[in-house]
Amino acid sequence: MKPPCEIVVWYVIPAIRSELAKELLNLGMRQKDVSELMDITQPAVSQYITDKRGSGIKLDDNVRQMIKDFAQELADGRATKAQLIGRTCAICKHVETADVLEQLNIDKSDLGEDCQSCVGSEASNC
């Protein structure tokens, strides 16, 4: 059983990055510019947009809209690269734990009652 923090690192954050990269490209940015803005390599951007990375889960429409709004703010200068981590975390907190676990075929009871997942929670250390 993977701990929830590992699920976030391997599935949730890559899914958010993938959607963000796709939205920025749809807004006319080049892969090179997206990679610099997101502080990732250009090959990583290519993998995100071709679903070779970040396609392990499907994000719900509410979360995808948050990503789309953030991409628009980045593209038109209302948001900056410095806000990327905080906004990614804020978006992550809106991802429903039960939905992710269901997509990964993980029974929530397998997490144990002591485990606090930051996915969909108000955890401050997410």
C-alpha positions as a LaTeX table, in Angstrom:
\begin{tabular}{lrrr}
\hline
Residue & $x$ (\AA) & $y$ (\AA) & $z$ (\AA) \\
\hline
Met1 & 0.00 & 0.00 & 0.00 \\
Lys2 & 1.32 & 3.39 & $-0.96$ \\
Pro3 & 1.05 & 6.14 & 1.64 \\
Pro4 & $-1.17$ & 9.06 & 0.65 \\
Cys5 & 1.79 & 11.40 & 0.28 \\
Glu6 & 3.23 & 9.05 & $-2.34$ \\
Ile7 & $-0.11$ & 8.99 & $-4.18$ \\
Val8 & $-0.03$ & 12.80 & $-4.27$ \\
Val9 & 3.53 & 12.88 & $-5.61$ \\
Trp10 & 3.04 & 10.15 & $-8.20$ \\
Tyr11 & $-0.50$ & 10.87 & $-9.39$ \\
Val12 & $-2.11$ & 14.12 & $-8.23$ \\
Ile13 & 0.70 & 16.64 & $-8.77$ \\
Pro14 & 1.62 & 15.19 & $-12.19$ \\
Ala15 & $-2.05$ & 15.31 & $-13.23$ \\
Ile16 & $-2.26$ & 18.97 & $-12.18$ \\
Arg17 & 0.99 & 19.80 & $-14.00$ \\
Ser18 & $-0.20$ & 17.98 & $-17.10$ \\
Glu19 & $-3.46$ & 19.94 & $-17.22$ \\
Leu20 & $-1.63$ & 23.22 & $-16.55$ \\
Ala21 & 0.92 & 22.59 & $-19.31$ \\
Lys22 & $-1.86$ & 21.73 & $-21.78$ \\
Glu23 & $-3.83$ & 24.85 & $-20.86$ \\
Leu24 & $-0.78$ & 27.11 & $-21.22$ \\
Leu25 & $-0.07$ & 25.64 & $-24.65$ \\
Asn26 & $-3.72$ & 26.13 & $-25.63$ \\
Leu27 & $-3.29$ & 29.78 & $-24.70$ \\
Gly28 & $-0.47$ & 30.12 & $-27.22$ \\
Met29 & 2.64 & 29.60 & $-25.13$ \\
Arg30 & 5.55 & 27.59 & $-26.54$ \\
Gln31 & 6.80 & 24.45 & $-24.81$ \\
Lys32 & 10.06 & 26.20 & $-23.95$ \\
Asp33 & 8.18 & 29.07 & $-22.26$ \\
Val34 & 5.93 & 26.63 & $-20.40$ \\
Ser35 & 8.95 & 24.70 & $-19.14$ \\
Glu36 & 10.61 & 27.88 & $-17.87$ \\
Leu37 & 7.42 & 29.10 & $-16.23$ \\
Met38 & 6.71 & 25.76 & $-14.55$ \\
Asp39 & 10.40 & 25.20 & $-13.71$ \\
Ile40 & 10.47 & 21.81 & $-15.44$ \\
Thr41 & 12.35 & 20.57 & $-18.49$ \\
Gln42 & 11.00 & 20.94 & $-21.99$ \\
Pro43 & 10.95 & 17.12 & $-22.39$ \\
Ala44 & 8.78 & 16.96 & $-19.24$ \\
Val45 & 6.33 & 19.40 & $-20.86$ \\
Ser46 & 6.30 & 17.21 & $-23.95$ \\
Gln47 & 5.53 & 14.14 & $-21.81$ \\
Tyr48 & 2.73 & 15.98 & $-20.00$ \\
Ile49 & 1.03 & 17.09 & $-23.20$ \\
Thr50 & 1.28 & 13.65 & $-24.82$ \\
Asp51 & $-0.09$ & 11.93 & $-21.68$ \\
Lys52 & 3.13 & 9.97 & $-21.12$ \\
Arg53 & 3.28 & 11.63 & $-17.69$ \\
Gly54 & 0.47 & 12.82 & $-15.46$ \\
Ser55 & $-2.31$ & 10.75 & $-16.98$ \\
Gly56 & $-2.72$ & 8.25 & $-14.12$ \\
Ile57 & $-5.89$ & 9.89 & $-12.82$ \\
Lys58 & $-8.65$ & 12.07 & $-14.23$ \\
Leu59 & $-9.30$ & 15.33 & $-12.41$ \\
Asp60 & $-12.88$ & 16.43 & $-11.90$ \\
Asp61 & $-14.35$ & 19.41 & $-13.76$ \\
Asn62 & $-14.09$ & 21.76 & $-10.76$ \\
Val63 & $-10.35$ & 21.11 & $-10.38$ \\
Arg64 & $-9.78$ & 21.36 & $-14.13$ \\
Gln65 & $-11.53$ & 24.74 & $-14.13$ \\
Met66 & $-9.26$ & 25.94 & $-11.32$ \\
Ile67 & $-6.25$ & 24.91 & $-13.40$ \\
Lys68 & $-7.67$ & 26.60 & $-16.49$ \\
Asp69 & $-8.24$ & 29.83 & $-14.53$ \\
Phe70 & $-4.70$ & 29.71 & $-13.15$ \\
Ala71 & $-3.27$ & 29.12 & $-16.63$ \\
Gln72 & $-5.15$ & 32.16 & $-17.91$ \\
Glu73 & $-3.83$ & 34.26 & $-15.02$ \\
Leu74 & $-0.27$ & 33.08 & $-15.75$ \\
Ala75 & $-0.63$ & 33.75 & $-19.46$ \\
Asp76 & $-1.94$ & 37.28 & $-19.03$ \\
Gly77 & 0.43 & 38.23 & $-16.20$ \\
Arg78 & $-2.06$ & 38.34 & $-13.31$ \\
Ala79 & $-0.18$ & 35.42 & $-11.69$ \\
Thr80 & 3.55 & 34.75 & $-11.55$ \\
Lys81 & 5.95 & 31.83 & $-11.44$ \\
Ala82 & 6.42 & 32.55 & $-7.73$ \\
Gln83 & 2.79 & 31.57 & $-7.13$ \\
Leu84 & 3.11 & 28.19 & $-8.83$ \\
Ile85 & 3.77 & 26.09 & $-5.70$ \\
Gly86 & 1.10 & 27.74 & $-3.58$ \\
Arg87 & $-1.55$ & 27.57 & $-6.28$ \\
Thr88 & $-0.68$ & 23.95 & $-7.09$ \\
Cys89 & $-1.12$ & 23.10 & $-3.41$ \\
Ala90 & $-4.41$ & 25.00 & $-3.27$ \\
Ile91 & $-5.64$ & 23.09 & $-6.32$ \\
Cys92 & $-4.42$ & 19.80 & $-4.81$ \\
Lys93 & $-6.55$ & 20.45 & $-1.72$ \\
His94 & $-9.64$ & 20.43 & $-3.94$ \\
Val95 & $-8.90$ & 16.99 & $-5.36$ \\
Glu96 & $-11.29$ & 14.52 & $-3.77$ \\
Thr97 & $-9.44$ & 11.76 & $-1.90$ \\
Ala98 & $-12.19$ & 9.21 & $-2.48$ \\
Asp99 & $-12.19$ & 9.90 & $-6.21$ \\
Val100 & $-8.43$ & 9.40 & $-6.54$ \\
Leu101 & $-8.47$ & 6.23 & $-4.46$ \\
Glu102 & $-11.35$ & 4.84 & $-6.52$ \\
Gln103 & $-9.51$ & 5.53 & $-9.76$ \\
Leu104 & $-6.44$ & 3.76 & $-8.39$ \\
Asn105 & $-8.54$ & 0.86 & $-7.03$ \\
Ile106 & $-7.45$ & 1.52 & $-3.44$ \\
Asp107 & $-9.81$ & 0.92 & $-0.55$ \\
Lys108 & $-9.76$ & 3.94 & 1.77 \\
Ser109 & $-9.80$ & 1.62 & 4.78 \\
Asp110 & $-6.34$ & 0.41 & 3.66 \\
Leu111 & $-4.95$ & 3.83 & 4.62 \\
Gly112 & $-5.53$ & 3.28 & 8.32 \\
Glu113 & $-7.27$ & 5.61 & 10.72 \\
Asp114 & $-4.03$ & 7.37 & 11.76 \\
Cys115 & $-3.24$ & 8.45 & 8.21 \\
Gln116 & $-4.07$ & 12.02 & 7.20 \\
Ser117 & $-3.93$ & 12.47 & 3.46 \\
Cys118 & $-3.34$ & 15.97 & 2.22 \\
Val119 & $-5.41$ & 15.21 & $-0.87$ \\
Gly120 & $-8.64$ & 17.11 & $-0.45$ \\
Ser121 & $-7.79$ & 18.17 & 3.08 \\
Glu122 & $-6.89$ & 21.39 & 4.74 \\
Ala123 & $-3.50$ & 20.02 & 5.72 \\
Ser124 & $-1.05$ & 22.88 & 6.00 \\
Asn125 & 1.96 & 20.77 & 5.09 \\
Cys126 & 0.66 & 19.61 & 1.73 \\
\hline
\end{tabular}
